[in-house]
């Protein structure tokens, strides 16, 4: 398996959903960075299960244990290691799935590839592994603020057929966190909650879209030809569980525009700074950041483990009926908001460090 991500800033994650712990080793953080571990814990709390009626009822404290790489509140330059014990494990909930492949799940592909799979909550295929990414992303976020005052914020743009009413890019973290589904538009949030209540009552699941903006990214981050910033962000998002789509800037809507409509004209703002009049490029041109807000959307499929009766196959190739038990989110999108932010921060922090090596002066 590939369990590492990044170039200069590189993370390696480990652990299974119902194993002893989840952990991450973060390598490449420069020495002397002030690290506020309480901010890391706050991000873990945003991701953890059992937050409200729209998340899995699994109860995990997700308290981080710091093992190495930090001394007197600063990074030492050595690898930073963090562990989070699993507490509310119930592997017996998954006993019926040991020999059965869930439709649209990684059960079948893991089994065919490795000849063995951890059926207890899906092992490494579980979204529980993402808490390690969130912890690493929180540290990367502190590095970004130190290097370039970069801020990353994501929110829910849609759940199922319910779309956010406003398309503005100026929401705040307070507005996002004020919604149980992390949709900062109050009316849209209420509609989404009603829809999720209906889906959950039917034992079904649904997907949705997360929008993410990064403010303060300077011109020049990105490594053409094969390590473009846009490509790295897409890879990072597709590494998350349940992701099926990525759109930067105008995305697929841009295919229906003419060049004269889509081109972002350059202008000088009141301070004399070069800007673009529009942002159809999503803040990236030629794989390099252009100084505008980096703006993209990530599409998540419905959760594949549902409590409705489904026809499937077992390891012997026999047709069987599955009615899955266990504790699952009816929609991963609200809890995936900090995941999208974390992976974005990891990519941007890595590219910030890469960019520091590109000029002599």
Phi, psi and omega in degrees: 000150172265107183247014179240152183213138175113174182244275174286310173271110189233133177244148171232123182250156181207163178110157181242164185304315182243024173276194184288322185199167169244143181210169179212141170249124183249114183246144176104358175289123181300152178293148174092001178285126175291125182240119178266102183292338178292328177291325176295316179296323179299321178291321176298323179294327178293330183271335193297157180285172175073023184284321182199190184292348185257011177236164176304141180284000177306132183254110178230130178289331180051045178276123184285139172247117184271124189254319185204166170090356179231131179222124181053041174081007181230152175290146181261352187095344176279164177302135176267125181242134182226137179237144174229112180293143170276135184243308186267062181268137177223071183300336180295337178298341186250010184300323181289343182267002183299324183247008185242139178266119177287136178303135177064014179257170179281359182309307185293312184293321176298315182297315181293323183286314189256342182074007178202145175209148176272104184281351183286092181068017175083003177059237180285344178280355179282148176292352178297331179296342184289345179297329177295321178294320181297318178298313179295321179296328178293324176289319177300324178297322178291326175294318179298318179295328179286318184284315191213013180056041180273133177238137181241132179218135177234159177204167180279122178267328178205152169228119186057228181274357184273115181259149175296144182287327185250141179252018182289159182249019187248026178292164179244162178300322179298319179294319180295312184285349177283354180251138178295341178247012178059037171254115188287352176267117189302312182297315179297320179300317179298317178298319180297319179297317178298317180296317179295323176302318180294315180297315181296321179296335179268001183069027184247186179218170180211165179251199180173185184232137174248134174255140181228133176236143177238118184255141176091005178289123182285171175291137169114355179277128182139146187233081176296149015258329190259005177226050178296148179300319179298318180293320180294320178295319179298316178299316181299318181291319181289346176282346179282147178299141172075004180283133180233355182202151178216129178229128177255131178059236181291338178058218182291337177297332180294340180289344181262004180257160172272165178300321181293332178279324189272331185300135178268102183292140178276140178220168171255128179277186185296339180266000181087006181279141177286127180225176171247144184290327175234177182223047176296336180285348181069024176087004181224128177228129182064023181082006183238138178297141183251009177096349177273173177299128173279120192229116178215168180231147181234128180260132180246136178282167174297149175302133184281335180273108180233162183269001175285155178291131179225145175271136180206194179237156172257182184298335181275359180083011179274143176287131180223163176254130181244130168232094191295140172254187181105185185241116187220152176286138173290341178204126183281345192301313180302318180282344181280349180304309178293339177291314179298316178299316183297313181293326176296315179297320179297317179296311184295319179294320177298315181289331175295317179292320176300319184292332179295341181262008188264350178224147176286320178229000000 
